[in-house]
Amino acid sequence: MKYASTRSIDQTKTVSAAQAIKQGLADDGGLFMPLEIPSLGMDEILALKDKTYVDRAVYVLSKFLDDYTEEELRRDCEAAYGETKFPGGAAPCVSIDGRIYALELWHGPTCAFKDMALQIMPRLLCRALDKTGEKRDAMILVATSGDTGKAALEGYCDVDRIKIKVFYPVDGVSRVQKLQMATQGGSNVDVCAIHGNFDDAQTGVKKIFSDAAIAKTLDGEGVFLSSANSINWGRLAPQIVYYVSAYCDLLKSGAVKPGEAIDVCVPTGNFGNIFAAYIAKSMGLPIEKLICASNRNNVLTDFLRDGVYDRNRKFYTTMSPSMDILISSNLERLLYVLAGAEKTAGYMRALSQDGRYEIDAETKAKIGENFLGYFCDEELTKATIRDAFDQNGYLCDTHTAVGLAAAKQYIAEHGGDRKIVLASTASPYKFANDVYTALTGKKAADELAALSALAAYTHTEIPAPLAGIDTRPVRFTKTIDASDMPADVLAFAK
Ligand SMILES: *Cc1c(COP(=O)(O)O)cnc(C)c1O
């Protein structure tokens, strides 16, 4: 399987999957995409029906990563999705009301769906170093506003030939997030707080990435810098698997018959998760509509309705922060598939120059055949959390609630009776304060108190990765100025 850039006119310029994973971004700034989408027949889906998540993952991933042996993929999938990391199963599909099914992607080490990709991607990267003949080791640098940092730390922890260093703004993350990172285990990890806000941390990391002198010094140490960015193909491919797995589970429980179409609804930020569902559909999984759910930052809702992507708008901070995004990077992959590399390169140029682009009518029609967009404000998010719990006994987090509200708007507009698989992207405990307030109208004293208050009110258990977080040994206490970040990185490389 060959991969090319979404912006390259010359589509004969290709790389292997391992090279795409090692490189992350193409040289021209585009994203890597397979030249062809492999197919998945109903006979194959039926054969996966009674298999474990690990088996399903090996089968689907091997279609895209054909320079990895089946045995390599099996080892990596077992390490990533086995009982140790996902006790009780990786991606259960739970009925909310008989029509909408929650595909729960948050049973991993950090209680959010980023684990589904970040548990396996580091293992794929480690193998990519060997496969591409890379002699140096990789150092992953991450600037985080909270969740991605922890998920990356858990994913890269103790992976061979890779070190990871995470910077976070000292006053920009919650107490639980800070504790999650400061108590991280592993011999190849480092965590450092920065005086300043998230932008200061992010700018600092970007500067280090573009500093030729730092690259040279690191090269002398046998190290190169790499990112854990969500546009890496190694993060996207593993997300295709759970849509196939959800369909298998629906078949198994008798909720759908072989070949019966479903809809998929995804609370969306960077467009990675929903694009993975689109690829599953392109492979042959019987998905009819893809429902793209946004919060108040509804740039995608407008795009799907009007064909105009316009990031020149007010940015809102919401209770679903992982969806507070105005540039959905993975949308570029959809444009590439539907409009080709030349047009995509033009759209992306317009986006960076004017913050805006308009797609042609043909591309807009193709998108409309597959995608529908809805959004949900803060009040509706809270009401949806409350209704799901009071009426269906289903406890959902703020992001999943945005998706659930979108699915309900879709049903109200279109009726029908297709089953809807809703990507449930975080444990309600990950956003315990807002969920507790949505349910009770009350505020807990702080986030730690919210964990126990939510457990008491809902008679559910605090997930193991978050329980007792304040009693674990703190390993990382350093806070530095952003200007000292380069020195800190060089010291860690030694
Ligand atoms: C990252 C994230 C999302 C958005 O996913 P994209 O792939 O960026 O669209 C939604 N919910 C949660 C909880 C997330 O962490």
The ligand as an SDF file (V2000), in Angstrom:
LIG
                    3D

 15 15  0  0  0  0  0  0  0  0999 V2000
  -10.1820   14.7200   20.5860 C   0  0  0  0  0  0  0  0  0  0  0  0
  -11.5740   14.5830   21.0900 C   0  0  0  0  0  0  0  0  0  0  0  0
  -12.7080   14.7860   20.2580 C   0  0  0  0  0  0  0  0  0  0  0  0
  -12.5880   15.2350   18.8110 C   0  0  0  0  0  0  0  0  0  0  0  0
  -12.0850   14.2400   17.9830 O   0  0  0  0  0  0  0  0  0  0  0  0
  -11.5310   14.6140   16.5240 P   0  0  0  0  0  0  0  0  0  0  0  0
  -10.9330   13.3740   16.0070 O   0  0  0  0  0  0  0  0  0  0  0  0
  -10.4980   15.6860   16.7840 O   0  0  0  0  0  0  0  0  0  0  0  0
  -12.6630   15.1110   15.7230 O   0  0  0  0  0  0  0  0  0  0  0  0
  -13.9670   14.6040   20.8060 C   0  0  0  0  0  0  0  0  0  0  0  0
  -14.1270   14.2560   22.1000 N   0  0  0  0  0  0  0  0  0  0  0  0
  -13.0760   14.0610   22.9290 C   0  0  0  0  0  0  0  0  0  0  0  0
  -13.3210   13.7030   24.3550 C   0  0  0  0  0  0  0  0  0  0  0  0
  -11.7690   14.2050   22.4510 C   0  0  0  0  0  0  0  0  0  0  0  0
  -10.7300   14.0130   23.2850 O   0  0  0  0  0  0  0  0  0  0  0  0
  1  2  1  0
  2  3  1  0
  2 14  2  0
  3  4  1  0
  3 10  2  0
  4  5  1  0
  5  6  1  0
  6  7  2  0
  6  8  1  0
  6  9  1  0
 10 11  1  0
 11 12  2  0
 12 13  1  0
 12 14  1  0
 14 15  1  0
M  END
$$$$
